[in-house]
């Protein structure tokens, strides 16, 4: 049996196909201009559709993209070189009639393009998420015509205004400018759409302020000084002129000077946070912008730029908004202690929240707050005050992780009640130490360095009793005999222990590791450094910190031999029976922990790690949706996704793109283009 091969026609050449499509386009234009009385036949439409189909489906890859670009250029050429010239030097009714004629023709052209380019839309634009040819034709007509007319009117308006000012400057000064602005506003209403006002405002600012600045400022009779020295009537009449002048010359620089003074005061007084001064400046000048300048975009931009600059620079000993954390923590402390009432705290917090949107590193601020919140929760805090603060911050920051921390804290409080009931029902588990335990979920709280500690018998009995209760509690609730795994964090929390000295008994608030160290002296009067390390099984660094705080810090609860301020392996420590204080209760701080300790370096490392993960997620999310994207567009869209949380630079994006390419999430194509790999 003999089979006959069917010869397929060769793929259509792009040049030949485009020549025939362009001929059809030219014929349509001649029909619309009245040069030909005939219309397209069904056969001609069918031929043009077949050409588009062959170029899209039967020709080599790239012909569809080439055809798409050629249609774009052809339509643009038609509008710029055929439509626009016919509208030149026309005004009034003739201009409107001619414009309506071209618009009606353009609607027919768009309908024709929609039919002819149907296969181009199905095979190319829909796959690449690009606008169809019909939309391109509509946008080109709209944008090119409006830009041309707006440019001409703006040039005429500014020239007319400049001419009036130059001719009448010696006579009238600022009133002439005011009159010119009013006349120009009337021209805008007659020629332009409302959305062109912002563009024209930039031209007006250049012509009326920048080029006339010296005269407008220095003329005592009719210039800026004359307006300031005049009565309210003159100021009210020149309100529009006033805000242009202030915007261009005085307002932005004035705010910058005021903010520099506030920052300078913080530098002079080291350790003082400038948040309060900055908040007061923002409150004052924001009200000024709203009440006196109608919240105009130029004034709002001047205000925002200055505060964005000041909130993202190093101030005194603080950087990246760390002074906000200090300010908020003091506010929380004053509210908890009752020094401030609810109304005062709410008012001050609302002012501070207004500054937070200006921060670039919002994620770093949240992470700093997260660390400080952990410290407050571990020693007990007013949960209502904390919730109130986080609710306010929620207006401008992503504080979901902070809300999870408060939820865990509330759950832990409920769990503590069950533990108390468990201890009362199991007398054999009772201990001499009263213990409150806070259980933290690993994913919600900042990571903590694990510290090994061999607990003294009293503390060990408490820990074992709680572990037994916890395993039984969750084993019964979930049906899992193994329950959950607990890891004790000895660097958090505090202990109240009583020291019996010769003078009197003193209640001491110490950390769990400090408490474990002090309990060793119930059995031995003197211990060497090596003995303490061996009994507690702690690291040398932790031992030095604990021993320094108890013997060389604010309170000398232990006596040290030799008596110096350095902890060495051959030191001997003894309980100080002669220790005395005026009060019956003291808090023994660790020597390296103070108000300015943010664990800043560790926190920033955590933030950098989170940022890498977030940038990876943003890139994958974009590419999964777009499939194929060029480098510049990918960087732009990635920045848009990350901007609400942190300001990402191009180097980090490039580094994460390279990482995703290496991990086979993306593939590089020609022309700096990336393709998503499912």
PARO-176185 format. One line per 8 residues: number of its first residue (from 1); their letters; for each residue x, y, z of C-alpha. Coordinates in Angstrom, 2 decimals. Example, Ala and Ser with C-alpha at 12.3 -4.5 7.8 and 13.67 -1.06 7.14 Angstrom:
1> as> 12.30/-4.50/7.80 | 13.67/-1.06/7.14
# end
This chain:
1> xxxxxxxx> 0.00/0.00/0.00 | 1.43/3.32/-1.08 | 0.87/6.44/0.99 | 0.96/9.88/-0.56 | 2.53/12.60/1.55 | 0.63/15.86/1.68 | 2.93/18.81/1.21 | 2.32/21.60/3.74
9> xxxxxxxx> 2.67/25.18/2.52 | 5.73/27.01/3.82 | 5.25/29.37/6.82 | 4.19/32.87/5.89 | 6.95/35.43/5.82 | 6.44/38.31/8.28 | 7.29/40.94/5.66 | 4.85/39.59/3.10
17> xxxxxxxx> 2.09/39.19/5.68 | 2.60/42.64/7.14 | 2.63/44.26/3.71 | -0.85/42.90/3.02 | -2.14/43.88/6.49 | -0.75/47.40/6.09 | -2.43/47.67/2.67 | -5.77/46.80/4.28
25> xxxxxxxx> -5.17/49.43/6.99 | -4.40/52.11/4.38 | -7.55/51.19/2.45 | -9.62/51.64/5.61 | -8.14/55.10/6.17 | -8.98/56.12/2.60 | -12.55/54.88/3.09 | -12.87/56.89/6.32
33> xxxxxxxx> -11.54/60.03/4.59 | -14.07/59.62/1.77 | -11.50/58.86/-0.92 | -13.09/55.47/-1.69 | -16.81/54.81/-1.67 | -16.44/51.05/-1.41 | -16.24/49.02/1.80 | -14.44/45.84/2.80
41> xxxxxxxx> -15.91/42.69/1.34 | -16.29/39.44/3.26 | -13.48/37.90/1.21 | -11.10/40.73/2.15 | -11.92/40.39/5.84 | -11.42/36.63/5.59 | -8.04/37.07/3.90 | -6.80/39.48/6.58
49> xxxxxxxx> -7.95/37.10/9.32 | -6.12/34.19/7.65 | -2.93/36.24/7.44 | -3.13/37.05/11.16 | -3.84/33.40/11.97 | -0.84/32.13/9.96 | 1.54/34.67/11.50 | 0.37/33.75/14.99
57> xxxxxxxx> 0.05/29.94/14.77 | 1.87/28.61/11.70 | 4.95/30.85/11.61 | 8.07/30.70/13.78 | 7.88/32.06/17.31 | 8.30/35.80/17.49 | 6.14/36.75/14.50 | 3.20/37.49/16.79
65> xxxxxxxx> 5.31/39.80/18.94 | 6.72/41.50/15.85 | 3.22/42.03/14.44 | 2.07/43.43/17.80 | 4.90/46.01/17.81 | 4.24/46.98/14.18 | 0.57/47.63/14.86 | 1.57/49.85/17.80
73> xxxxxxxx> 3.96/51.89/15.64 | 1.49/52.14/12.74 | -1.37/53.44/14.88 | 0.93/55.91/16.63 | 2.25/57.17/13.28 | -1.31/57.65/12.00 | -2.35/59.72/15.05 | 0.80/61.84/15.28
81> xxxxxxxx> 1.32/62.57/11.58 | -2.24/62.52/10.20 | -4.71/63.32/12.97 | -2.76/65.91/14.97 | -1.71/68.11/12.00 | -5.36/68.51/11.00 | -6.10/69.95/14.47 | -3.28/72.49/14.40
89> xxxxxxxx> -4.10/76.22/14.52 | -7.79/75.58/15.26 | -9.86/77.03/18.06 | -13.47/77.20/19.12 | -16.21/75.50/17.15 | -14.08/74.44/14.11 | -11.70/72.64/16.47 | -14.54/70.78/18.16
97> xxxxxxxx> -16.16/69.74/14.87 | -12.87/68.47/13.45 | -12.09/66.61/16.66 | -15.51/64.89/16.65 | -14.94/63.84/13.03 | -11.60/62.20/13.84 | -13.02/60.54/16.95 | -15.88/58.95/14.98
105> xxxxxxxx> -13.38/57.66/12.42 | -11.16/56.33/15.18 | -14.04/54.34/16.70 | -14.56/52.63/13.33 | -10.81/51.95/13.13 | -10.81/50.34/16.60 | -13.75/48.09/15.67 | -11.91/47.03/12.50
113> xxxxxxxx> -8.72/46.30/14.48 | -10.66/44.22/17.00 | -11.91/41.95/14.20 | -8.67/41.69/12.21 | -6.47/41.14/15.29 | -8.71/38.53/16.92 | -6.14/35.72/16.60 | -3.36/38.03/17.78
121> xxxxxxxx> -5.36/38.59/20.96 | -5.97/34.88/21.52 | -2.45/33.69/20.70 | -0.32/36.48/22.10 | -1.78/39.33/24.17 | -3.92/37.11/26.42 | -0.98/34.79/27.08 | 1.39/37.67/27.93
129> xxxxxxxx> -1.14/39.74/29.90 | -0.71/42.61/27.42 | -3.39/45.10/26.34 | -5.09/44.18/23.04 | -4.52/46.30/19.93 | -7.93/47.94/20.29 | -7.03/49.24/23.77 | -3.69/50.49/22.51
137> xxxxxxxx> -5.45/52.43/19.76 | -7.85/53.98/22.27 | -5.12/54.96/24.76 | -2.85/56.39/22.07 | -5.61/58.60/20.69 | -6.57/59.81/24.17 | -3.05/60.42/25.49 | -1.45/61.94/22.38
145> xxxxxxxx> -4.31/64.36/21.71 | -4.64/65.49/25.34 | -0.88/65.91/25.88 | -0.62/67.99/22.74 | -3.51/70.29/23.68 | -2.44/70.55/27.34 | 1.09/71.49/26.33 | -0.11/74.22/24.01
153> xxxxxxxx> -2.53/75.72/26.54 | 0.03/75.54/29.36 | 2.58/77.33/27.20 | 0.11/80.03/26.20 | -1.12/80.52/29.78 | 2.37/80.78/31.28 | 3.54/83.11/28.52 | 0.54/85.37/29.04
161> xxxxxxxx> 1.05/85.42/32.81 | 4.77/86.08/32.49 | 4.06/88.95/30.10 | 1.57/90.55/32.52 | 4.01/90.31/35.41 | 6.92/91.74/33.44 | 4.93/94.67/32.09 | 3.22/95.69/35.35
169> xxxxxxxx> 5.86/94.68/37.93 | 7.08/98.22/38.75 | 3.52/99.38/39.38 | 1.60/96.74/41.28 | 3.81/93.80/42.29 | 2.01/90.91/44.04 | -1.55/92.00/43.23 | -0.67/91.58/39.56
177> xxxxxxxx> 0.43/88.01/40.22 | -2.79/87.32/42.10 | -4.84/88.68/39.23 | -2.82/86.64/36.73 | -3.44/83.45/38.68 | -7.18/84.07/38.74 | -7.22/84.70/34.98 | -5.21/81.55/34.39
185> xxxxxxxx> -7.63/79.47/36.45 | -10.39/80.62/34.13 | -8.34/79.50/31.13 | -7.82/76.09/32.72 | -11.56/75.64/33.13 | -12.14/76.54/29.50 | -9.40/74.43/27.91 | -8.39/71.59/30.19
193> xxxxxxxx> -9.81/68.80/32.30 | -9.57/68.93/36.11 | -6.87/66.24/36.28 | -4.46/68.50/34.31 | -4.37/71.01/37.16 | -1.44/69.35/38.93 | 0.66/69.36/35.75 | -0.11/73.00/35.07
201> xxxxxxxx> 0.63/73.91/38.71 | 4.25/72.89/38.16 | 4.55/75.27/35.21 | 2.88/78.08/37.15 | 5.26/77.52/40.05 | 8.24/77.87/37.74 | 6.98/81.01/36.03 | 5.52/82.87/38.99
209> xxxxxxxx> 7.84/81.90/41.80 | 11.23/80.54/40.77 | 11.94/83.17/38.12 | 10.50/86.01/40.20 | 11.78/84.91/43.62 | 14.17/87.76/44.31 | 11.69/90.50/43.45 | 8.74/88.81/45.15
217> xxxxxxxx> 10.67/88.44/48.39 | 12.54/91.75/48.56 | 9.90/94.26/47.50 | 8.71/95.85/50.76 | 5.64/97.50/49.30 | 4.13/95.01/46.88 | 6.18/91.86/47.30 | 6.07/88.96/49.80
225> xxxxxxxx> 7.05/91.15/52.71 | 4.32/93.56/51.82 | 1.72/90.79/51.94 | 3.00/89.59/55.33 | 2.93/93.11/56.77 | -0.52/93.92/55.36 | -3.85/93.38/57.02 | -5.88/90.19/56.72
233> xxxxxxxx> -7.87/91.48/53.76 | -4.82/91.62/51.55 | -3.65/88.23/52.78 | -7.03/86.66/52.12 | -7.18/88.15/48.64 | -3.80/86.68/47.87 | -4.31/83.27/49.40 | -3.49/81.33/46.22
241> xxxxxxxx> -0.38/83.40/45.70 | 0.60/82.91/49.35 | 0.78/79.12/49.21 | 2.73/79.12/45.95 | 5.32/81.45/47.48 | 5.61/79.52/50.74 | 5.89/76.22/48.91 | 8.62/77.41/46.57
249> xxxxxxxx> 10.75/79.43/48.93 | 9.99/79.29/52.62 | 7.79/76.45/53.80 | 9.96/73.42/53.08 | 13.17/75.05/54.31 | 11.44/76.35/57.43 | 10.23/72.88/58.44 | 13.68/71.46/57.76
257> xxxxxxxx> 15.26/74.07/60.04 | 12.79/73.36/62.85 | 13.40/69.62/62.64 | 17.17/70.15/62.62 | 16.84/72.12/65.84 | 14.92/69.28/67.48 | 17.52/66.75/66.35 | 20.35/69.04/67.44
265> xxxxxxxx> 18.91/69.21/70.95 | 18.88/65.40/71.08 | 22.54/65.28/70.02 | 23.50/67.83/72.67 | 21.74/65.84/75.39 | 22.97/62.32/74.73 | 20.40/59.61/75.34 | 17.41/61.92/75.01
273> xxxxxxxx> 14.87/60.73/72.47 | 13.59/63.51/70.15 | 10.25/61.85/69.40 | 8.22/64.30/71.46 | 9.73/67.35/69.73 | 9.23/65.84/66.28 | 5.62/64.97/67.10 | 4.96/68.55/68.20
281> xxxxxxxx> 6.43/69.91/64.96 | 4.31/67.54/62.88 | 1.15/68.45/64.79 | 1.75/72.18/64.41 | 2.61/72.27/60.72 | 0.13/69.64/59.63 | -2.62/71.81/61.10 | -1.04/74.77/59.30
289> xxxxxxxx> -1.15/72.92/55.97 | -4.75/71.77/56.43 | -6.22/74.99/57.78 | -4.28/77.65/55.87 | -3.37/75.90/52.62 | -6.35/73.58/52.05 | -4.09/70.51/52.32 | -2.69/71.25/48.88
297> xxxxxxxx> -0.57/68.54/47.30 | 2.52/70.77/47.13 | 2.41/71.54/50.84 | 1.65/67.95/51.76 | 4.63/66.80/49.71 | 6.93/69.34/51.38 | 5.79/68.18/54.81 | 6.12/64.48/53.99
305> xxxxxxxx> 9.59/64.80/52.46 | 11.00/66.57/55.51 | 9.56/64.11/58.02 | 10.53/61.13/55.90 | 14.09/62.44/55.87 | 14.23/63.07/59.62 | 12.58/59.79/60.66 | 15.04/57.67/58.67
313> xxxxxxxx> 18.31/59.19/59.81 | 20.51/58.47/62.81 | 19.54/60.65/65.75 | 21.75/60.79/68.83 | 22.46/57.16/69.79 | 19.46/55.79/67.90 | 18.92/54.76/64.30 | 16.15/53.41/62.09
321> xxxxxxxx> 13.42/54.68/64.36 | 14.80/53.12/67.56 | 13.91/56.33/69.39 | 10.25/55.53/68.67 | 10.61/52.33/70.71 | 12.16/54.22/73.63 | 9.39/56.81/73.49 | 6.62/54.20/73.36
329> xxxxxxxx> 8.15/52.18/76.19 | 8.33/55.24/78.43 | 4.73/56.03/77.55 | 3.69/52.48/78.49 | 5.62/52.72/81.77 | 4.00/56.05/82.67 | 0.53/54.70/81.87 | 1.11/51.50/83.86
337> xxxxxxxx> 2.37/53.46/86.87 | -0.58/55.85/86.71 | 1.51/58.96/85.97 | -0.61/59.60/82.85 | -4.33/59.08/82.42 | -5.97/57.31/79.49 | -6.85/60.50/77.61 | -3.30/61.86/77.74
345> xxxxxxxx> -1.81/58.56/76.61 | -4.33/58.18/73.78 | -3.64/61.71/72.55 | 0.14/61.31/72.65 | 0.03/57.86/71.04 | -2.17/59.14/68.21 | 0.45/61.81/67.47 | 3.29/59.29/67.44
353> xxxxxxxx> 1.36/56.96/65.12 | 1.24/59.76/62.55 | 5.03/59.62/62.28 | 5.30/55.87/61.73 | 4.23/55.88/58.03 | 7.33/57.95/57.27 | 9.65/55.12/58.36 | 11.28/53.02/55.64
361> xxxxxxxx> 12.15/50.06/57.90 | 8.74/49.36/59.39 | 9.59/45.67/59.74 | 12.66/46.56/61.85 | 10.51/48.73/64.09 | 8.04/45.88/64.62 | 10.87/43.47/65.40 | 12.34/45.89/67.97
369> xxxxxxxx> 8.93/46.30/69.56 | 8.55/42.52/69.55 | 11.77/42.08/71.55 | 10.84/44.73/74.08 | 7.31/43.33/74.41 | 8.77/39.91/75.17 | 10.79/41.42/78.01 | 7.72/43.10/79.50
377> xxxxxxxx> 5.55/40.00/79.19 | 8.19/37.81/80.84 | 8.19/39.87/84.04 | 4.47/40.66/84.07 | 2.71/43.67/82.53 | -0.65/45.35/82.16 | -2.21/43.42/79.28 | -4.91/46.06/78.73
385> xxxxxxxx> -2.34/48.81/78.21 | -0.30/46.62/75.84 | -3.41/45.73/73.84 | -4.40/49.39/73.59 | -0.98/50.36/72.22 | -0.86/47.55/69.68 | -4.37/48.42/68.49 | -3.18/51.95/67.73
393> xxxxxxxx> -0.06/50.72/65.95 | -2.23/48.41/63.86 | -3.48/51.45/61.94 | -0.11/51.91/60.22 | 1.93/48.74/60.86 | 1.54/45.01/60.35 | 1.38/43.95/64.00 | -0.23/40.53/63.58
401> xxxxxxxx> 2.82/38.90/65.21 | 2.40/41.19/68.25 | -1.27/40.27/68.52 | -0.27/36.60/68.46 | 2.12/37.25/71.34 | -0.64/38.82/73.45 | -2.97/35.93/72.63 | -0.32/33.44/73.77
409> xxxxxxxx> 0.15/35.45/76.96 | -3.59/35.31/77.69 | -3.68/31.57/77.03 | -0.68/31.13/79.32 | -2.50/32.97/82.10 | -5.45/30.60/81.77 | -3.06/27.66/81.77 | -1.55/28.92/85.03
417> xxxxxxxx> -4.97/28.68/86.69 | -5.26/25.03/85.66 | -1.76/24.45/87.06 | -2.79/25.90/90.43 | -5.79/23.57/90.52 | -3.57/20.65/89.55 | -1.15/21.39/92.41 | -3.99/21.62/94.94
425> xxxxxxxx> -5.37/18.25/93.78 | -1.94/16.57/93.92 | -0.40/17.33/97.33 | 2.57/15.08/96.61 | 3.61/17.48/93.83 | 3.51/20.58/96.05 | 6.78/22.48/96.31 | 8.05/25.15/98.65
433> xxxxxxxx> 8.37/27.58/95.74 | 5.40/29.39/94.24 | 5.94/29.49/90.46 | 4.13/31.24/87.60 | 5.04/29.97/84.15 | 4.54/31.65/80.77 | 4.40/29.27/77.81 | 5.49/30.82/74.51
441> xxxxxxxx> 4.94/29.44/71.04 | 8.21/29.23/69.18 | 6.92/30.85/65.99 | 5.36/33.89/67.67 | 8.17/35.05/69.92 | 11.71/36.22/69.06 | 14.26/33.45/68.96 | 16.30/33.12/72.14
449> xxxxxxxx> 19.73/31.66/72.63 | 19.47/28.36/74.48 | 21.27/28.46/77.83 | 21.98/25.31/79.80 | 21.49/25.55/83.53 | 21.57/22.90/86.22 | 18.81/24.05/88.57 | 19.08/23.81/92.35
457> xxxxxxxx> 16.72/21.23/93.95 | 13.96/23.72/94.89 | 13.75/25.22/91.40 | 14.15/21.82/89.73 | 11.15/20.39/91.63 | 8.99/23.27/90.37 | 10.10/22.77/86.77 | 9.46/19.02/86.90
465> xxxxxxxx> 6.03/19.50/88.45 | 4.98/21.88/85.69 | 6.36/19.63/82.95 | 4.37/16.70/84.32 | 1.20/18.80/84.47 | 1.77/20.18/80.95 | 2.25/16.77/79.39 | -0.87/15.38/81.08
473> xxxxxxxx> -2.94/18.46/80.24 | -2.18/18.38/76.50 | -2.15/14.61/76.35 | -5.74/14.49/77.62 | -6.87/17.37/75.41 | -5.40/15.99/72.16 | -5.32/12.26/72.82 | -1.56/12.32/72.33
481> xxxxxxxx> 0.32/10.62/75.14 | 3.57/12.31/74.27 | 2.05/15.79/74.65 | 4.31/18.69/73.69 | 7.97/19.54/74.13 | 8.94/22.29/76.56 | 12.25/24.18/76.42 | 13.06/26.38/79.40
489> xxxxxxxx> 14.40/29.89/78.64 | 16.38/30.98/81.68 | 17.27/34.42/80.32 | 13.63/35.56/80.61 | 11.42/36.11/83.62 | 12.35/36.98/87.19 | 12.45/35.46/90.65 | 11.65/36.96/94.03
497> xxxxxxxx> 13.95/35.55/96.70 | 14.54/36.69/100.28 | 18.07/37.24/101.56 | 18.54/36.96/105.34 | 21.32/39.38/106.20 | 22.55/40.40/109.65 | 20.75/43.72/109.57 | 17.41/42.62/108.12
505> xxxxxxxx> 15.77/40.52/105.44 | 15.68/41.94/101.93 | 13.46/40.75/99.08 | 15.46/40.67/95.85 | 14.06/40.58/92.30 | 16.58/38.70/90.16 | 16.71/36.66/86.97 | 16.30/32.86/87.11
513> xxxxxxxx> 20.04/32.36/86.57 | 20.89/34.86/89.30 | 18.47/33.07/91.64 | 20.04/29.68/90.90 | 23.48/31.11/91.62 | 22.43/32.70/94.94 | 20.75/29.48/96.12 | 24.12/27.73/95.93
521> xxxxxxxx> 25.22/29.74/98.97 | 22.56/28.07/101.12 | 24.83/25.04/101.21 | 28.31/26.62/100.96 | 29.58/29.87/102.48 | 32.44/30.24/99.99 | 32.62/29.10/96.37 | 35.24/29.55/93.73
529> xxxxxxxx> 34.46/30.66/90.19 | 35.17/27.17/88.87 | 32.93/25.58/91.52 | 30.00/27.82/90.50 | 30.45/27.04/86.82 | 30.66/23.30/87.54 | 27.62/23.20/89.83 | 25.38/25.24/87.51
537> xxxxxxxx> 26.87/23.83/84.30 | 26.72/27.25/82.60 | 28.94/28.92/80.02 | 31.79/31.18/81.09 | 30.18/34.26/79.55 | 26.93/33.69/81.44 | 28.80/33.05/84.68 | 30.78/36.29/84.37
545> xxxxxxxx> 27.63/38.32/83.72 | 25.81/36.81/86.73 | 28.74/37.13/89.13 | 29.53/40.68/88.04 | 25.94/41.81/88.65 | 25.88/40.23/92.15 | 29.33/41.28/93.35 | 30.52/44.30/91.34
553> xxxxxxxx> 27.27/45.92/90.23 | 24.83/48.22/91.95 | 24.34/45.83/94.87 | 27.18/43.81/96.41 | 25.23/40.78/97.57 | 28.35/38.64/97.20 | 31.84/39.51/98.38 | 34.62/38.86/95.92
561> xxxxxxxx> 38.31/38.08/96.40 | 40.29/39.85/95.13 | 38.18/42.99/95.47 | 38.22/44.44/91.98 | 35.81/45.00/89.08 | 36.99/42.07/86.96 | 35.70/38.50/87.05 | 38.50/35.92/86.69
569> xxxxxxxx> 38.58/32.07/86.91 | 40.60/32.15/90.17 | 38.16/34.45/92.03 | 36.52/33.39/95.29 | 32.95/34.47/96.18 | 31.30/34.62/99.60 | 27.80/35.58/100.78 | 27.87/39.17/102.09
577> xxxxxxxx> 26.16/39.01/105.48 | 26.80/42.72/106.06 | 24.84/43.80/102.97 | 22.18/46.41/103.74 | 19.86/48.76/101.85 | 17.35/51.38/102.97 | 14.39/49.69/101.32 | 13.15/46.19/101.97
585> xxxxxxxx> 12.86/45.30/98.27 | 15.40/45.74/95.47 | 15.79/44.79/91.82 | 19.22/43.50/90.88 | 19.98/44.36/87.25 | 22.35/42.58/84.92 | 25.25/44.89/84.20 | 24.92/44.70/80.38
593> xxxxxxxx> 21.15/45.34/80.34 | 20.02/48.96/80.30 | 17.43/51.11/78.61 | 19.35/51.36/75.35 | 19.99/47.65/74.88 | 17.92/46.57/71.91 | 19.89/43.52/70.90 | 20.17/45.73/67.82
601> xxxxxxxx> 22.74/43.69/65.95 | 20.89/40.40/66.53 | 17.56/42.01/65.67 | 18.88/43.47/62.44 | 20.28/40.08/61.46 | 16.84/38.56/62.04 | 15.25/41.34/59.99 | 17.69/40.82/57.11
609> xxxxxxxx> 16.86/37.12/57.11 | 13.13/37.85/57.09 | 13.60/40.37/54.28 | 15.30/37.80/52.10 | 12.39/35.44/52.63 | 9.85/38.19/51.90 | 11.63/39.25/48.71 | 11.75/35.61/47.58
617> xxxxxxxx> 8.02/35.29/48.20 | 7.30/38.54/46.34 | 9.33/37.49/43.29 | 7.75/34.03/43.13 | 4.27/35.50/43.57 | 4.84/37.97/40.72 | 6.38/35.44/38.37 | 3.75/32.81/39.11
625> xxxxxxxx> 1.13/35.31/38.01 | 2.96/36.85/35.05 | 4.87/33.73/33.83 | 7.39/35.83/31.85 | 8.73/39.26/32.79 | 11.71/41.46/31.99 | 14.19/42.45/34.69 | 13.19/46.09/35.13
633> xxxxxxxx> 9.50/45.31/35.40 | 10.16/42.54/37.91 | 12.26/44.87/40.10 | 9.58/47.56/39.93 | 6.74/45.26/40.93 | 8.82/43.66/43.69 | 9.46/47.10/45.20 | 5.75/47.88/45.13
641> xxxxxxxx> 4.97/44.72/47.10 | 7.72/45.33/49.68 | 7.35/49.10/50.17 | 4.58/48.89/52.81 | 6.96/46.92/55.04 | 10.52/47.97/54.17 | 12.49/49.78/51.50 | 14.26/47.20/49.35
649> xxxxxxxx> 17.26/48.07/47.19 | 18.08/46.75/43.74 | 21.10/44.77/44.96 | 19.00/42.64/47.31 | 16.43/41.96/44.59 | 19.17/40.96/42.16 | 20.74/38.67/44.75 | 17.40/36.94/45.45
657> xxxxxxxx> 16.68/36.57/41.73 | 20.04/34.84/41.30 | 19.19/32.58/44.24 | 15.81/31.63/42.75 | 17.44/30.94/39.38 | 19.94/28.66/41.09 | 17.09/26.89/42.91 | 15.23/26.38/39.59
665> xxxxxxxx> 12.28/28.61/40.44 | 13.13/30.94/37.55 | 14.93/30.62/34.24 | 16.83/33.36/32.41 | 15.86/34.11/28.82 | 17.35/36.38/26.20 | 17.07/40.11/26.68 | 17.16/40.20/30.51
673> xxxxxx> 13.89/38.29/30.75 | 12.89/35.69/33.35 | 10.46/32.80/33.04 | 8.68/31.07/35.90 | 9.38/27.37/36.25 | 6.44/25.49/37.82
# end
